[in-house]
Amino acid sequence: MKKNRVKICMGTACYVMGSTQLLRLEEEIGPDLCDLVEVEGVRCLGYCEDASRGRPPFVTVDDECIADATVETVLEALRRRRAAEDAGGAS
C-alpha cells in the first residue's frame, strides 16, 4: 500500500492561524494509519494567496487541499482516502 503524504503549511498566515497545533497529528494518528501516513511541515503551500481556497491553516493530503484544517478534519480525510483505496478506488 502506498503511503498518504500529509503536508502542513508552516507559512506565516498558517502559523498564526494554528498550524503548529497540526503538528501533533502524528501523535493522534491511530494504529490503523500510523504506518500508512507520512507527515511533514513545509515552508509554505501558497494557498492563502487565493481566497477561493478558504482560510488558513492549510494542509494537503496527497493532492487534496484542506482549508481551515484541524487535526480532526485531516484524520477524516486520511480515513476517507484509506477506505477508498481499500475498496479499490482512488479518492
C-alpha positions, 0 to 999 in steps of 0.5 A: 500500500502506498503511503498518504503524504500529509503536508502542513503549511508552516507559512506565516498566515498558517502559523498564526492561524494554528498550524503548529497545533497540526503538528501533533497529528502524528501523535493522534494518528491511530494504529490503523494509519500510523504506518500508512501516513507520512507527515511533514511541515513545509515552508509554505503551500501558497494557498492563502494567496487565493481566497477561493481556497478558504482560510488558513491553516492549510494542509494537503493530503496527497493532492487534496487541499484542506482549508481551515484544517484541524487535526480532526478534519485531516484524520477524516480525510486520511480515513476517507482516502484509506477506505477508498483505496481499500475498496479499490478506488482512488479518492 
